[in-house]
Amino acid sequence: MHRRLVTAAAVAAASLMSALSAQAQPSSADAYGVWRNPKDNVRVEIRPCGTAACGTVIWAAPKTLAKARQAGTENLIGTQVLKNLQLDPQRGVWRGKVFVPELNRNFSGTAEPVEAGKLRAKGCVIGGMLCKSQVWTKVA
């Protein structure tokens, strides 16, 4: 069960990484665009969503689509996986909600720049006791 929660945190963190670009003083617009996870089996497009930003799956590998279907997310493409992303400009960190299709659950997470076009995101479960991070890359 703990391994599954750590995996969920990794997926949540990876998704949330899509929400931030790699500049020292990020702005809301820096997050916009298409991002891929480290295995390049999911791509998420970040766009303005009211006063925040939201991310929607625009592409996923066949195995990823099958895993999402098995967990109850019939149509992964078009699913909003990042919700209400808010930038803390003083800290350069994005915070928001992440939907993990493979678990059919929402989590909290953060993301921050590591270098140009790269993001490190951290997702935690069980009140921050189990955390995982990944680095995502912006797609040109």
TIRO-2110 file (N, C-alpha, C; in Angstrom, 1 decimal):
// TIRO-2110
0.8, -1.2, 0.0, N, 1, A
0.0, 0.0, 0.0, CA, 1, A
0.9, 1.3, 0.0, C, 1, A
2.0, 1.3, 0.8, N, 2, A
2.8, 2.4, 0.8, CA, 2, A
3.5, 2.7, -0.5, C, 2, A
3.9, 1.6, -1.2, N, 3, A
4.5, 1.7, -2.5, CA, 3, A
3.5, 2.4, -3.5, C, 3, A
2.2, 2.0, -3.4, N, 4, A
1.2, 2.6, -4.2, CA, 4, A
1.0, 4.1, -3.9, C, 4, A
1.1, 4.5, -2.7, N, 5, A
1.0, 5.9, -2.3, CA, 5, A
2.2, 6.7, -2.8, C, 5, A
3.4, 6.1, -2.7, N, 6, A
4.6, 6.8, -3.2, CA, 6, A
4.5, 6.9, -4.7, C, 6, A
4.0, 5.9, -5.4, N, 7, A
3.7, 6.0, -6.8, CA, 7, A
2.7, 7.1, -7.2, C, 7, A
1.7, 7.2, -6.4, N, 8, A
0.7, 8.2, -6.6, CA, 8, A
1.3, 9.6, -6.4, C, 8, A
2.2, 9.7, -5.4, N, 9, A
2.8, 11.0, -5.2, CA, 9, A
3.7, 11.4, -6.4, C, 9, A
4.4, 10.4, -6.9, N, 10, A
5.2, 10.6, -8.1, CA, 10, A
4.4, 11.1, -9.3, C, 10, A
3.3, 10.4, -9.5, N, 11, A
2.5, 10.9, -10.6, CA, 11, A
1.9, 12.3, -10.4, C, 11, A
1.5, 12.5, -9.2, N, 12, A
1.0, 13.9, -8.8, CA, 12, A
2.1, 14.9, -9.0, C, 12, A
3.3, 14.6, -8.5, N, 13, A
4.4, 15.5, -8.6, CA, 13, A
4.7, 15.8, -10.1, C, 13, A
4.8, 14.7, -10.9, N, 14, A
5.1, 14.8, -12.3, CA, 14, A
4.1, 15.7, -13.0, C, 14, A
2.8, 15.5, -12.7, N, 15, A
1.8, 16.3, -13.3, CA, 15, A
1.9, 17.8, -12.9, C, 15, A
2.2, 18.0, -11.7, N, 16, A
2.3, 19.4, -11.2, CA, 16, A
3.5, 20.1, -11.7, C, 16, A
4.6, 19.4, -12.0, N, 17, A
5.8, 20.0, -12.6, CA, 17, A
5.4, 20.7, -13.9, C, 17, A
4.4, 20.2, -14.6, N, 18, A
4.0, 20.9, -15.8, CA, 18, A
3.6, 22.3, -15.6, C, 18, A
3.3, 22.7, -14.4, N, 19, A
2.8, 24.0, -14.1, CA, 19, A
3.8, 25.1, -13.9, C, 19, A
5.0, 24.9, -14.1, N, 20, A
6.0, 25.9, -13.8, CA, 20, A
7.1, 26.0, -14.8, C, 20, A
7.6, 27.2, -15.2, N, 21, A
8.7, 27.2, -16.1, CA, 21, A
10.0, 27.5, -15.3, C, 21, A
11.1, 27.5, -15.9, N, 22, A
12.4, 27.6, -15.1, CA, 22, A
13.0, 28.9, -15.2, C, 22, A
12.4, 29.9, -14.6, N, 23, A
13.0, 31.2, -14.5, CA, 23, A
13.1, 31.6, -13.0, C, 23, A
14.1, 32.4, -12.6, N, 24, A
14.3, 32.7, -11.2, CA, 24, A
13.1, 33.5, -10.7, C, 24, A
12.5, 34.4, -11.5, N, 25, A
11.4, 35.2, -11.1, CA, 25, A
10.2, 34.8, -12.1, C, 25, A
9.6, 33.7, -11.8, N, 26, A
8.5, 33.3, -12.8, CA, 26, A
7.3, 34.2, -12.7, C, 26, A
6.6, 34.2, -13.8, N, 27, A
5.3, 34.8, -13.9, CA, 27, A
4.3, 33.8, -14.3, C, 27, A
3.0, 34.1, -14.2, N, 28, A
2.0, 33.2, -14.5, CA, 28, A
2.1, 32.6, -15.9, C, 28, A
2.5, 33.5, -16.9, N, 29, A
2.6, 33.1, -18.3, CA, 29, A
3.7, 32.1, -18.5, C, 29, A
4.7, 32.1, -17.6, N, 30, A
5.9, 31.1, -17.8, CA, 30, A
5.4, 29.7, -17.8, C, 30, A
4.3, 29.4, -17.1, N, 31, A
3.9, 28.0, -17.0, CA, 31, A
3.2, 27.5, -18.2, C, 31, A
2.7, 28.4, -19.1, N, 32, A
1.9, 28.1, -20.2, CA, 32, A
2.7, 27.3, -21.3, C, 32, A
2.1, 26.3, -21.8, N, 33, A
2.7, 25.5, -22.9, CA, 33, A
2.5, 24.1, -22.6, C, 33, A
3.3, 23.2, -23.4, N, 34, A
3.1, 21.8, -23.3, CA, 34, A
4.4, 21.2, -22.6, C, 34, A
4.1, 20.3, -21.6, N, 35, A
5.2, 19.7, -20.8, CA, 35, A
5.1, 18.2, -20.9, C, 35, A
6.3, 17.5, -20.9, N, 36, A
6.3, 16.1, -20.9, CA, 36, A
7.0, 15.5, -19.6, C, 36, A
6.5, 14.4, -19.2, N, 37, A
7.1, 13.7, -18.0, CA, 37, A
8.4, 13.1, -18.4, C, 37, A
9.2, 12.6, -17.4, N, 38, A
10.5, 12.0, -17.7, CA, 38, A
10.5, 10.8, -18.7, C, 38, A
9.5, 10.0, -18.6, N, 39, A
9.4, 8.9, -19.5, CA, 39, A
8.7, 9.3, -20.9, C, 39, A
8.3, 10.5, -21.0, N, 40, A
7.6, 11.0, -22.2, CA, 40, A
6.4, 10.1, -22.5, C, 40, A
5.6, 9.7, -21.5, N, 41, A
4.4, 8.9, -21.8, CA, 41, A
3.1, 9.7, -21.5, C, 41, A
3.3, 11.0, -21.1, N, 42, A
2.2, 11.9, -20.8, CA, 42, A
2.6, 13.3, -21.2, C, 42, A
1.8, 14.0, -21.9, N, 43, A
2.0, 15.4, -22.2, CA, 43, A
0.8, 16.2, -21.7, C, 43, A
1.1, 17.3, -21.0, N, 44, A
0.0, 18.2, -20.5, CA, 44, A
0.2, 19.6, -21.0, C, 44, A
-0.9, 20.2, -21.4, N, 45, A
-0.9, 21.6, -21.8, CA, 45, A
-1.5, 22.5, -20.7, C, 45, A
-0.7, 23.5, -20.3, N, 46, A
-1.1, 24.4, -19.2, CA, 46, A
-1.6, 25.7, -19.9, C, 46, A
-2.7, 26.1, -19.5, N, 47, A
-3.4, 27.3, -20.0, CA, 47, A
-4.0, 28.1, -18.9, C, 47, A
-4.3, 29.4, -19.1, N, 48, A
-5.0, 30.2, -18.1, CA, 48, A
-6.3, 29.6, -17.8, C, 48, A
-6.7, 29.7, -16.6, N, 49, A
-8.0, 29.1, -16.2, CA, 49, A
-8.6, 30.1, -15.1, C, 49, A
-9.3, 31.1, -15.5, N, 50, A
-9.7, 32.1, -14.6, CA, 50, A
-8.5, 32.9, -14.1, C, 50, A
-8.4, 33.0, -12.8, N, 51, A
-7.2, 33.7, -12.2, CA, 51, A
-6.1, 32.8, -11.9, C, 51, A
-6.2, 31.5, -12.2, N, 52, A
-5.2, 30.5, -12.0, CA, 52, A
-4.7, 29.9, -13.3, C, 52, A
-4.1, 28.7, -13.3, N, 53, A
-3.8, 28.0, -14.5, CA, 53, A
-4.3, 26.6, -14.3, C, 53, A
-4.6, 25.9, -15.4, N, 54, A
-5.1, 24.5, -15.4, CA, 54, A
-4.3, 23.7, -16.4, C, 54, A
-4.2, 22.4, -16.2, N, 55, A
-3.5, 21.6, -17.2, CA, 55, A
-4.3, 20.4, -17.6, C, 55, A
-4.3, 20.2, -18.9, N, 56, A
-5.1, 19.1, -19.5, CA, 56, A
-4.2, 18.2, -20.3, C, 56, A
-4.5, 16.9, -20.2, N, 57, A
-3.7, 15.9, -20.9, CA, 57, A
-4.1, 16.0, -22.4, C, 57, A
-3.0, 16.2, -23.2, N, 58, A
-3.3, 16.3, -24.7, CA, 58, A
-2.7, 15.1, -25.4, C, 58, A
-1.9, 14.3, -24.7, N, 59, A
-1.4, 13.1, -25.4, CA, 59, A
-0.9, 12.1, -24.2, C, 59, A
-1.1, 10.8, -24.5, N, 60, A
-0.6, 9.8, -23.6, CA, 60, A
-0.3, 8.5, -24.3, C, 60, A
0.7, 7.8, -23.9, N, 61, A
1.1, 6.5, -24.5, CA, 61, A
0.0, 5.5, -24.3, C, 61, A
-0.1, 4.5, -25.2, N, 62, A
-1.1, 3.5, -25.1, CA, 62, A
-1.2, 2.8, -23.7, C, 62, A
0.0, 2.4, -23.1, N, 63, A
0.0, 1.8, -21.8, CA, 63, A
-0.6, 2.7, -20.7, C, 63, A
-0.2, 4.0, -20.8, N, 64, A
-0.7, 5.0, -19.9, CA, 64, A
-2.2, 5.1, -20.0, C, 64, A
-2.7, 5.2, -21.2, N, 65, A
-4.2, 5.2, -21.4, CA, 65, A
-4.9, 4.0, -20.8, C, 65, A
-4.3, 2.8, -21.0, N, 66, A
-4.9, 1.6, -20.5, CA, 66, A
-4.9, 1.6, -19.0, C, 66, A
-3.8, 2.0, -18.3, N, 67, A
-3.8, 2.1, -16.9, CA, 67, A
-4.9, 3.1, -16.3, C, 67, A
-5.0, 4.2, -17.0, N, 68, A
-6.0, 5.2, -16.6, CA, 68, A
-7.4, 4.6, -16.7, C, 68, A
-7.7, 3.9, -17.8, N, 69, A
-9.0, 3.2, -18.0, CA, 69, A
-9.3, 2.2, -16.9, C, 69, A
-8.3, 1.4, -16.6, N, 70, A
-8.5, 0.4, -15.6, CA, 70, A
-8.8, 1.0, -14.2, C, 70, A
-8.4, 2.2, -14.0, N, 71, A
-8.7, 2.9, -12.7, CA, 71, A
-9.9, 3.7, -12.7, C, 71, A
-10.6, 3.8, -13.9, N, 72, A
-11.9, 4.5, -14.0, CA, 72, A
-11.9, 5.8, -14.7, C, 72, A
-10.7, 6.2, -15.3, N, 73, A
-10.7, 7.4, -16.1, CA, 73, A
-10.8, 6.9, -17.6, C, 73, A
-12.0, 6.9, -18.1, N, 74, A
-12.2, 6.3, -19.4, CA, 74, A
-11.5, 7.1, -20.5, C, 74, A
-11.5, 8.4, -20.5, N, 75, A
-10.9, 9.2, -21.5, CA, 75, A
-9.8, 10.1, -20.9, C, 75, A
-8.6, 9.6, -20.9, N, 76, A
-7.5, 10.4, -20.3, CA, 76, A
-7.2, 11.6, -21.1, C, 76, A
-7.3, 11.5, -22.4, N, 77, A
-7.0, 12.7, -23.3, CA, 77, A
-8.2, 13.6, -23.0, C, 77, A
-7.9, 14.9, -22.7, N, 78, A
-8.9, 15.9, -22.4, CA, 78, A
-9.2, 16.0, -20.9, C, 78, A
-8.7, 15.1, -20.1, N, 79, A
-8.9, 15.2, -18.6, CA, 79, A
-8.0, 16.3, -18.0, C, 79, A
-8.7, 17.1, -17.2, N, 80, A
-7.9, 18.2, -16.5, CA, 80, A
-7.3, 17.6, -15.3, C, 80, A
-5.9, 17.5, -15.3, N, 81, A
-5.2, 16.9, -14.2, CA, 81, A
-4.5, 17.9, -13.3, C, 81, A
-4.5, 19.2, -13.7, N, 82, A
-3.9, 20.3, -12.9, CA, 82, A
-5.0, 21.3, -12.7, C, 82, A
-5.3, 21.6, -11.4, N, 83, A
-6.4, 22.5, -11.1, CA, 83, A
-5.9, 23.6, -10.2, C, 83, A
-6.4, 24.8, -10.5, N, 84, A
-6.2, 26.0, -9.6, CA, 84, A
-4.7, 26.2, -9.2, C, 84, A
-3.8, 26.2, -10.2, N, 85, A
-2.4, 26.4, -9.9, CA, 85, A
-2.2, 27.9, -9.6, C, 85, A
-1.6, 28.2, -8.5, N, 86, A
-1.3, 29.5, -8.1, CA, 86, A
0.2, 29.7, -7.9, C, 86, A
0.7, 30.8, -8.4, N, 87, A
2.1, 31.1, -8.3, CA, 87, A
2.4, 31.9, -7.1, C, 87, A
3.4, 31.5, -6.3, N, 88, A
3.9, 32.4, -5.2, CA, 88, A
5.1, 33.0, -5.8, C, 88, A
5.0, 34.3, -6.3, N, 89, A
6.1, 34.9, -7.0, CA, 89, A
7.3, 35.2, -6.1, C, 89, A
7.1, 35.4, -4.8, N, 90, A
8.3, 35.6, -3.9, CA, 90, A
9.1, 34.4, -3.7, C, 90, A
8.5, 33.2, -3.7, N, 91, A
9.2, 31.9, -3.5, CA, 91, A
9.5, 31.2, -4.9, C, 91, A
8.8, 31.6, -5.9, N, 92, A
9.0, 31.0, -7.2, CA, 92, A
8.4, 29.6, -7.3, C, 92, A
7.4, 29.3, -6.4, N, 93, A
6.8, 28.0, -6.3, CA, 93, A
5.3, 28.0, -6.8, C, 93, A
4.9, 27.1, -7.5, N, 94, A
3.5, 26.9, -7.9, CA, 94, A
2.9, 25.9, -6.9, C, 94, A
1.6, 26.2, -6.5, N, 95, A
0.9, 25.3, -5.7, CA, 95, A
-0.5, 25.0, -6.3, C, 95, A
-1.0, 23.8, -6.2, N, 96, A
-2.3, 23.5, -6.8, CA, 96, A
-2.7, 22.1, -6.5, C, 96, A
-3.8, 21.7, -7.1, N, 97, A
-4.4, 20.4, -7.0, CA, 97, A
-4.0, 19.6, -8.2, C, 97, A
-3.7, 18.3, -8.0, N, 98, A
-3.4, 17.4, -9.1, CA, 98, A
-4.3, 16.2, -9.0, C, 98, A
-4.9, 15.9, -10.1, N, 99, A
-5.7, 14.6, -10.2, CA, 99, A
-4.8, 13.5, -10.8, C, 99, A
-4.8, 12.4, -10.1, N, 100, A
-4.0, 11.2, -10.5, CA, 100, A
-5.0, 10.2, -11.1, C, 100, A
-5.1, 10.1, -12.4, N, 101, A
-6.1, 9.2, -13.0, CA, 101, A
-5.9, 7.8, -12.6, C, 101, A
-4.7, 7.3, -12.4, N, 102, A
-4.5, 5.9, -12.1, CA, 102, A
-5.0, 5.5, -10.7, C, 102, A
-5.3, 6.6, -9.8, N, 103, A
-5.8, 6.3, -8.5, CA, 103, A
-7.2, 7.0, -8.3, C, 103, A
-7.6, 7.8, -9.3, N, 104, A
-8.9, 8.5, -9.3, CA, 104, A
-9.0, 9.3, -8.0, C, 104, A
-7.9, 10.1, -7.7, N, 105, A
-7.8, 10.9, -6.5, CA, 105, A
-7.1, 12.2, -6.8, C, 105, A
-7.4, 13.2, -6.0, N, 106, A
-6.7, 14.5, -6.1, CA, 106, A
-5.7, 14.6, -5.0, C, 106, A
-4.6, 15.3, -5.2, N, 107, A
-3.5, 15.5, -4.2, CA, 107, A
-3.1, 17.0, -4.3, C, 107, A
-2.4, 17.4, -3.3, N, 108, A
-1.7, 18.7, -3.3, CA, 108, A
-0.3, 18.6, -3.7, C, 108, A
0.3, 19.6, -4.3, N, 109, A
1.7, 19.5, -4.8, CA, 109, A
2.3, 20.9, -5.0, C, 109, A
3.6, 20.9, -5.2, N, 110, A
4.4, 22.1, -5.5, CA, 110, A
5.3, 21.8, -6.7, C, 110, A
5.7, 22.9, -7.3, N, 111, A
6.7, 22.8, -8.4, CA, 111, A
7.6, 24.0, -8.4, C, 111, A
8.9, 23.8, -8.8, N, 112, A
9.8, 25.0, -8.8, CA, 112, A
10.8, 24.7, -9.9, C, 112, A
11.4, 25.8, -10.5, N, 113, A
12.4, 25.7, -11.5, CA, 113, A
13.7, 25.1, -11.1, C, 113, A
14.3, 24.3, -11.9, N, 114, A
15.7, 23.8, -11.6, CA, 114, A
16.7, 24.3, -12.7, C, 114, A
16.2, 24.6, -13.9, N, 115, A
17.0, 25.2, -15.0, CA, 115, A
16.1, 25.5, -16.1, C, 115, A
16.6, 26.1, -17.1, N, 116, A
15.8, 26.5, -18.3, CA, 116, A
15.0, 25.4, -18.8, C, 116, A
13.7, 25.5, -18.9, N, 117, A
12.8, 24.5, -19.5, CA, 117, A
12.7, 23.2, -18.6, C, 117, A
13.1, 23.2, -17.4, N, 118, A
13.0, 22.0, -16.5, CA, 118, A
12.3, 22.4, -15.2, C, 118, A
11.5, 21.5, -14.7, N, 119, A
10.8, 21.8, -13.4, CA, 119, A
11.0, 20.6, -12.5, C, 119, A
11.1, 20.9, -11.2, N, 120, A
11.1, 19.8, -10.2, CA, 120, A
9.8, 20.0, -9.4, C, 120, A
9.0, 18.9, -9.4, N, 121, A
7.8, 19.0, -8.7, CA, 121, A
7.8, 17.9, -7.6, C, 121, A
7.1, 18.3, -6.5, N, 122, A
7.1, 17.4, -5.3, CA, 122, A
5.6, 17.2, -5.0, C, 122, A
5.2, 15.9, -4.9, N, 123, A
3.9, 15.6, -4.5, CA, 123, A
4.0, 14.7, -3.2, C, 123, A
3.1, 14.9, -2.3, N, 124, A
3.1, 14.2, -1.1, CA, 124, A
1.7, 13.6, -0.7, C, 124, A
1.7, 12.5, -0.1, N, 125, A
0.5, 11.9, 0.4, CA, 125, A
0.6, 11.7, 1.9, C, 125, A
-0.5, 11.3, 2.6, N, 126, A
-0.5, 11.0, 4.0, CA, 126, A
0.1, 12.2, 4.8, C, 126, A
-0.5, 13.4, 4.5, N, 127, A
-0.1, 14.6, 5.3, CA, 127, A
1.4, 14.9, 5.1, C, 127, A
1.9, 14.7, 4.0, N, 128, A
3.3, 15.1, 3.7, CA, 128, A
4.4, 14.1, 4.2, C, 128, A
3.9, 12.9, 4.6, N, 129, A
4.9, 11.9, 5.1, CA, 129, A
5.5, 11.1, 4.0, C, 129, A
4.8, 10.9, 2.9, N, 130, A
5.4, 10.1, 1.8, CA, 130, A
5.5, 11.1, 0.6, C, 130, A
6.7, 11.4, 0.1, N, 131, A
6.8, 12.4, -1.0, CA, 131, A
7.7, 11.8, -2.1, C, 131, A
7.5, 12.4, -3.3, N, 132, A
8.2, 12.0, -4.5, CA, 132, A
8.4, 13.2, -5.4, C, 132, A
9.5, 13.3, -6.1, N, 133, A
9.6, 14.4, -7.0, CA, 133, A
10.2, 13.8, -8.4, C, 133, A
9.9, 14.6, -9.4, N, 134, A
10.4, 14.3, -10.8, CA, 134, A
10.7, 15.6, -11.4, C, 134, A
11.5, 15.5, -12.5, N, 135, A
11.8, 16.7, -13.4, CA, 135, A
11.1, 16.5, -14.7, C, 135, A
10.3, 17.5, -15.1, N, 136, A
9.6, 17.5, -16.4, CA, 136, A
10.3, 18.5, -17.3, C, 136, A
10.1, 18.3, -18.6, N, 137, A
10.7, 19.2, -19.6, CA, 137, A
9.6, 19.8, -20.5, C, 137, A
9.9, 21.1, -20.8, N, 138, A
8.9, 21.9, -21.6, CA, 138, A
9.2, 21.4, -23.1, C, 138, A
8.1, 21.2, -23.8, N, 139, A
8.1, 20.8, -25.2, CA, 139, A
8.1, 22.0, -26.1, C, 139, A
9.1, 22.1, -27.0, N, 140, A
9.2, 23.3, -27.8, CA, 140, A
8.1, 23.4, -28.8, C, 140, A
END
